[in-house]
Each structure stands twice: as C-alpha cells, then as structure tokens.
Amino acid sequence: MLKFAIKNLLSRSVRSFLCLMGLTIAIAGMVGLFSIAGGLEETVSQTFGKISGIVAMQPGAPIPLFSRIPRAWGAEIKDVPGVAIVNPEIWSRVNLIEGKPVISPPRFLFGTDLPTRLELKHGIYREAIYEGRFLTLEDRGTLNTVISRQIAEQHEKQIGDQIEVNGQTMNIVGLYESGSILLDVAIILDIEVVREITRFDPESVSCFYIEQSGEIGNDELVEKIKDQFRGRELASWQPTALALANSSNTNLLQDFITAIDDALKGNTPTEKNSASKAGQGDSKAAISDLKIEKTEAESAESALEVRSASDWGERLDTFTADLDIFLGLMTGIGVLIAMLSIINTMLMSVMERVVDFGILKANGWSDRDVMLLITAESSLLGVLGGVLGGILGLIAIAVVNWKFASQVHLYASPGLLLFGVVFSTLLGVLGGLYPAIWTTRMTPIDAIRRG
C-alpha cells in the first residue's frame, strides 16, 4: 500500500511538489512564529536565572527604566529582617553613542552605588567581566565605565579606549559578557555620575537591588518589604510618568490631579477639616476612626512593588500566553491555505484516477482499501511537509539569531518541532479524507462510466 501511494505521488510530481511546498512553508512559518515566544521565554529564564536577589521599584512600572522611588527608602529596606544589602540603581536610556542615534538594539546608562555593589556576594556584571576590571571605589565621581562585548564590538572599542555617550566622553576600564541580550545592553557608571548626566531627581532612584541574608525565604521577604511600605503614598507608574519625571511643575500637577480625585470622591478640604474638629470633641468617635484607619492601612496596597525571579517568570507566562494566541491566529491563516492545497491536490488526483479506482474495486478492492490508499498519499505529504517545514524553520531561526544576535533570540524547542510534524501529518490525513470519502460513494460501474 505504501509503495503504491509513493508511486502515485511520483506519477504527478509537479502537483505533489507544489502541494508539499505549500505545507512546508506553512509549518516553517508556524515554527518561526512560535519560536518568538519560545526565545523570549528562554531569554528571560536564562537572564533571571543569573539574578539571585530581588528588585524593589515603583508599582506598575514594567522595568526599572520607568520607575521612580524615594532614595531615602533604601535605609528602611535595609532594616527589614532578612535583607543583607540594598544597592540603589539608576537606569536611563542612551540616545547617542559616538554621535550616532541609538535606536535598536537599545542601550542604557546604568548607575550603581559602588560601595554597596561591591559588597554583593553575587554581582551579575562583576562576575561577567572577561577583560579589564569592574568599577572600584576609586571610580566614584569619574567617567570610568564598564561596557558589554556587544557595545564594544559594535563601536570597535577595547580596554583603554574612550567612548562618547550622550555627549560625555567615558573611559573604558572593563568589558563584560553575561550571555543574555537583556543584560548585555548596559554602560555601567557610578550612580552619582549618571544622576548628573541625566539630571535625575537627587531624591529619587530607579530601583533597589536587594540581596537576601538567607534567614527567610524569598516570598516571605518580599511580603515583609511590601508590608513596610503599605499605606505609603507613591503614585503608580503611568505611561505619561516618564515625560513628567523631570518637569519642574510635577508637584503642582500631582496636587491638581489629587484635588480632582478628592473632588470625585466627595472629600473636600472643608469636609476633612470639619471631620477633624468633630473628632476632637468625641473621644469614642476618635477611637472608632482610629480603628477604621488602621484597618484601611492594613488592607492598603504597598507603595513598593517587589519582584523576585519567580515573579518575573509569572509575568512572562501571562505575556507569552497572550502572544501565543496572536501567533496562533497568524499561523492559522497559513495552515488553512496549506490544508486547502492538500484537499485540492488530492481531489484532482482522485478525479483523474476515477477509472483506476473503479477497476481496483471491480477486482476486489474494498472501500476501506481505497480510503487507505488516498489517506496514505495525503499522509505522506503531511509527514514530509512537517519534517521539511521543521528543517526550514530551524535554518531560518539560525540565520536570524546569527544576523541579529544582539537584538533578538529565537528558540524552537524539540516539543515545538515534534508538534509541527504531528500537526502537519494530521493536516495531511484530514486533507485526504474528503476525496477518499467521495471516491467510496461510487460503485465500480459508475466509476468506469465516469471515466
């Protein structure tokens, strides 16, 4: 049966080849599209696998770049049981390197507090140094910097060279390579130097990197830090927050928005003052109000968002789940076209061989035998299409990863490739099912007469 099916396909080689190519391209496209989500998962998993500490930042901010929190809160975090070291960080986007605009891949100025950074047991960038040295206390207040291998190779720099970033000439003292495209984007400097270059608010930082003492687990420590700042006032990050961050009128705008919010809630300044005076005259009411305030404080959201590696992973799972839905819809278009191509190819093949099938049935072939033959032919196309599509997808992924190594990382897991082959085979079976059923409905005499 299998040899007969192969012979039939080869007898119509052009039509079979075109059908096979349509299915191959559809499966290759599916592998390529889903490798985007796979690459994102692998990159983030690889990245946060290197980060043993936790990060405290502004609620709602997607990454530390957009976060703004009070600098003084670092001392309070340090006093939380289970916290060993608190390292303040400032992140800012790089706009120009060597006088050329930086668009893609993005680059960032990373300002870190050197005394606390050097105390960390596990410093990601410090441990990734492959040439030169990491920053020391002597580099405070200087334009000495450590950059990634990607940045150095892109701008043809090495140890001892100078690099112009956002109009500032910096001295390269070290090169690092972490192996993650999410980490190999930083130009590392003393935090106060970055603050001065970017005119960052003197009383704020982007985030705090927290190293644990090991006394308690990560989840418990995260909750303790959140509880420390529960009920505090710190606006959640909004898309417009970055533009307003350095505005001299930020406080006025915040006051204006707060006033609007109070007005919508019906809490006018007069009502607040009246409630305060009334409370002074009634001790029982004051105690009741105190209990209410305490309950509200306990249930209030924390002014800090504290994330561990597992938290980032959960956020990524949510994002990739949505991404997979979108990619699935995009892939569905190509798969539908491929399936219609198989149905068309098999139907034309069957119609051309109506007499052959009639003669076979007249010589003892059952309807089941005819269906098996046609299904075997379409299944072969499906299997070959899946295998060739997987190979073509892997080649395309390798080319993209090589050509855009610093910008994107695609990854097709063995499970994805296996799914591609199985799915393609299933498409082949379904594509040949209708022509097979159509053929079995004819009697041998009808088939011969039709021919």
Residue pairs with C-beta under 8 A, 6 or more apart in sequence:
1 369
1 372
1 373
1 376
2 376
4 373
5 373
5 376
5 377
5 380
6 380
8 349
8 353
8 373
8 377
9 16
9 377
9 380
9 381
10 16
12 349
12 352
15 345
15 348
15 349
16 345
16 381
18 341
18 345
19 341
19 342
19 344
19 345
19 381
20 381
20 384
20 385
20 388
22 337
22 338
22 341
22 342
22 385
23 338
23 341
23 342
23 381
23 382
23 385
23 386
23 389
23 424
23 427
23 428
24 384
24 385
24 388
24 389
24 392
25 334
25 338
25 389
25 392
26 331
26 334
26 335
26 337
26 338
26 385
26 389
27 338
27 385
27 386
27 388
27 389
27 390
27 393
27 420
27 421
27 423
27 424
28 388
28 389
28 390
28 392
28 393
28 396
29 331
29 334
29 393
30 331
30 334
30 335
30 389
30 393
30 420
30 423
31 389
31 390
31 393
31 394
31 397
31 412
31 416
31 417
31 420
32 393
32 396
32 397
32 410
32 412
33 327
33 330
33 331
34 324
34 327
34 331
34 412
34 416
35 393
35 397
35 410
35 411
35 412
35 416
36 323
36 327
36 410
37 320
37 323
37 324
37 327
38 410
38 411
38 412
38 413
38 416
39 408
39 409
39 410
39 411
40 316
40 319
40 320
40 323
40 409
41 316
41 320
41 411
42 409
42 411
43 180
43 181
43 182
43 409
44 182
44 312
44 313
44 316
45 313
46 179
46 180
47 178
47 180
47 182
47 183
48 309
48 312
48 313
49 309
50 124
50 178
50 180
50 183
51 124
51 309
52 122
52 211
52 212
52 309
53 120
53 122
53 209
53 210
53 211
53 212
54 209
54 210
54 212
54 218
54 221
54 222
54 225
54 306
54 307
54 308
55 64
55 207
55 208
55 209
55 210
55 306
55 307
56 69
56 73
56 77
56 207
56 208
56 210
56 225
56 304
56 305
56 306
57 64
57 67
57 69
57 206
57 207
57 208
57 304
57 305
57 307
58 66
58 67
58 68
58 69
58 207
58 234
58 236
58 237
58 304
58 305
59 234
59 236
59 237
59 301
59 302
59 303
59 304
59 305
60 236
60 237
60 238
60 305
61 67
61 237
61 305
62 237
63 91
64 89
64 91
64 206
64 207
65 91
65 92
65 93
65 108
65 206
66 237
66 241
66 242
67 91
67 206
67 207
67 237
68 201
68 204
68 205
68 206
68 237
68 241
68 245
69 204
69 205
69 206
69 207
69 208
69 234
69 304
70 203
70 204
70 234
71 88
71 202
71 203
71 204
71 205
72 203
73 208
73 229
73 304
74 86
74 88
74 205
74 208
75 86
76 228
76 229
77 83
77 86
77 208
77 210
77 225
77 228
78 85
78 86
80 221
80 224
80 225
80 228
81 215
81 216
81 224
82 212
82 213
82 215
82 216
82 220
82 221
82 224
83 210
83 211
83 212
83 213
83 221
83 225
84 211
84 212
84 213
84 214
85 116
85 119
85 120
85 210
85 211
86 116
86 208
86 209
86 210
87 112
87 113
87 116
87 117
87 120
87 208
87 209
87 210
87 211
88 112
88 113
88 116
88 191
88 205
88 207
88 208
89 110
89 111
89 112
89 113
89 191
89 205
89 206
89 207
89 208
89 209
90 109
90 110
90 111
90 112
90 191
90 194
90 195
90 198
90 200
90 205
90 206
91 108
91 109
91 110
91 111
91 206
91 207
92 108
92 109
92 111
92 194
92 197
92 198
92 200
93 106
93 107
93 108
93 109
94 102
94 106
94 107
94 108
94 109
94 165
94 166
94 187
95 101
95 102
95 166
96 102
96 164
96 165
96 166
96 167
97 107
97 151
97 155
97 163
97 164
97 165
98 155
98 163
98 164
99 164
104 407
105 150
105 181
105 185
105 406
105 407
106 185
107 151
107 185
107 186
107 187
108 185
108 186
108 187
109 165
109 166
109 186
109 187
109 189
109 194
109 197
109 198
110 186
110 187
110 188
110 189
110 194
111 189
111 190
111 191
111 192
111 193
111 194
111 195
111 200
112 135
112 188
112 189
112 190
112 191
113 191
114 135
114 136
114 137
114 139
114 140
114 190
114 191
115 137
117 123
117 126
117 135
118 126
118 136
118 137
120 126
120 209
120 211
121 211
122 211
123 134
124 178
124 183
125 134
125 146
125 176
125 178
125 183
125 186
125 188
126 134
128 176
128 177
128 178
128 179
128 183
129 146
129 174
129 175
129 176
130 149
130 175
130 176
130 177
131 158
131 159
131 174
131 175
132 146
132 159
132 172
132 173
132 174
132 175
133 173
133 174
134 146
134 174
134 176
135 144
135 145
135 146
135 173
135 174
135 188
135 189
135 190
139 173
139 190
140 190
140 192
141 190
141 192
141 193
142 171
142 190
142 193
143 168
143 169
143 170
143 171
143 189
143 193
144 170
144 171
144 173
144 189
145 163
145 165
145 170
145 171
145 172
145 173
145 187
145 188
145 189
146 172
146 173
146 174
146 175
146 176
146 187
146 188
147 157
147 163
147 172
147 174
147 175
147 176
147 186
147 187
147 188
148 175
148 176
148 177
148 178
148 183
148 184
148 185
148 186
149 175
149 176
149 177
149 184
150 177
150 184
150 185
150 405
150 406
151 157
151 163
151 184
151 185
151 187
152 158
152 172
152 175
154 406
155 163
157 163
157 172
158 172
158 175
159 172
159 173
159 174
159 175
160 171
160 172
161 172
162 169
162 170
162 171
162 172
163 169
163 170
163 172
163 187
164 170
165 187
166 197
166 198
168 197
170 187
170 189
176 184
177 184
178 184
181 405
181 406
181 407
181 408
181 409
184 406
189 197
191 205
194 200
195 202
199 246
200 246
201 245
201 246
210 221
210 225
210 306
212 218
212 221
216 224
218 308
218 310
219 308
222 306
222 307
222 308
222 311
225 302
225 304
225 306
226 302
226 304
226 306
227 302
228 304
229 302
229 303
229 304
230 297
230 298
230 300
230 301
230 302
230 303
231 296
231 297
231 300
231 303
232 302
232 303
232 304
233 303
234 303
234 304
235 241
235 254
244 250
244 253
247 253
262 268
262 269
278 285
279 285
279 286
279 289
280 286
335 423
335 427
338 385
338 427
339 427
339 430
339 431
341 431
342 378
342 381
342 382
342 427
342 428
342 431
342 432
343 431
343 432
343 434
343 435
345 381
345 431
346 374
346 377
346 378
346 431
346 432
346 434
346 435
346 436
347 434
347 435
347 438
349 377
349 435
350 357
350 374
350 435
350 436
350 438
350 439
354 439
354 442
354 447
354 450
354 451
355 447
355 448
355 450
355 451
357 365
357 370
357 439
357 442
357 447
358 442
358 444
358 445
358 446
358 447
358 448
358 450
358 451
359 444
359 448
360 369
360 370
361 367
361 370
361 443
361 444
361 447
362 444
362 448
367 440
370 436
370 439
370 440
371 436
371 437
371 439
371 440
374 432
374 435
374 436
374 439
375 429
375 432
375 433
375 436
377 432
378 428
378 429
378 431
378 432
378 433
378 435
379 425
379 428
379 429
379 432
380 428
381 428
381 431
382 424
382 425
382 426
382 427
382 428
382 429
382 431
383 421
383 424
383 425
383 428
385 424
385 427
385 428
386 420
386 421
386 422
386 423
386 424
386 425
387 421
389 420
389 424
390 412
390 417
390 420
390 421
393 412
393 417
393 420
394 412
394 417
397 410
397 411
397 412
400 408
400 410
401 408
401 409
401 410
439 447
442 450
